[in-house]
């Protein structure tokens, strides 16, 4: 038995629900830190950014699943839905903190979207994720059919790319972290989209 087979055997015994529990627990912990001063002198901005970063990390983790299985044989497919829905949960939390706690007025949301391009592309990423979250269930898969469901869920690609651009555009100066996220997203999208086409062309 190979190492990949041993890992897959162990993973088959592990359910996906702990991913949701960890996501909810981490979101609650970050919120508690914000309430108690653990996020520094600007807790709302820090909480907003922390939720957005976790969302982006989870979306990137979802992109890793297929290349990991292709190149190592280790399959995390059973956790991909949990990663995606947890990412959407953090995106919703990120948007909620921005709209309710930061702007403190839902009427200002439209004005901010029109005025600030980085918010516009971030909100576009959020809207692209909504149909994916709504259809991330077996009933939708059966209703849409596997082929249509897979086509719909390719919206993940532009959504995560827009999310990465939103993060780069958001920060002041040139800190390394947002650019590393964007580089990872571009590389993974290249692997997910370009590699199968290259293999088909060379076959």
JOFENFEN-V770430 format. One record per backbone hydrogen bond with DSSP energy under -1.0 kcal/mol. CO is the residue of the C=O (numbers start at 1). NH is the residue of the N-H. If there is no record, write none. Layout:
[[CO/NH] [CO/NH]]
This chain:
[[2/6] [3/7] [4/8] [5/9] [6/10] [7/11] [8/12] [11/14] [16/19] [17/21] [18/22] [19/23] [20/24] [21/25] [22/26] [23/27] [24/28] [25/29] [26/30] [27/31] [28/32] [29/33] [30/34] [31/35] [32/36] [33/38] [42/46] [43/47] [44/48] [45/49] [46/50] [47/51] [48/52] [49/53] [50/54] [51/55] [52/56] [53/57] [54/58] [55/59] [56/60] [57/61] [58/62] [59/63] [60/64] [64/68] [65/69] [66/70] [67/71] [68/72] [69/73] [76/79] [77/80] [79/83] [80/84] [81/85] [82/86] [83/87] [84/88] [85/89] [86/90] [87/91] [88/92] [89/93] [90/94] [91/95] [92/96] [93/97] [94/98] [95/99] [96/100] [97/101] [97/102] [98/103] [99/105] [105/108] [106/109] [108/112] [109/113] [110/114] [111/115] [112/116] [116/120] [117/121] [118/122] [119/123] [120/124] [121/125] [122/126] [123/127] [124/128] [125/129] [126/130] [129/133] [130/134] [131/135] [133/136] [135/137] [137/141] [138/142] [139/143] [140/144] [141/145] [145/149] [146/150] [147/151] [148/152] [149/153] [151/154] [152/155] [153/156] [154/157] [155/159] [156/160] [157/161] [158/162] [159/163] [160/164] [161/165] [162/166] [163/167] [164/168] [165/169] [166/170] [167/171] [176/180] [177/181] [178/182] [179/183] [180/184] [181/185] [182/186] [183/187] [184/188] [185/189] [186/190] [187/191] [188/192] [189/193] [190/194] [190/195] [194/198] [195/199] [196/200] [197/201] [198/202] [199/203]]
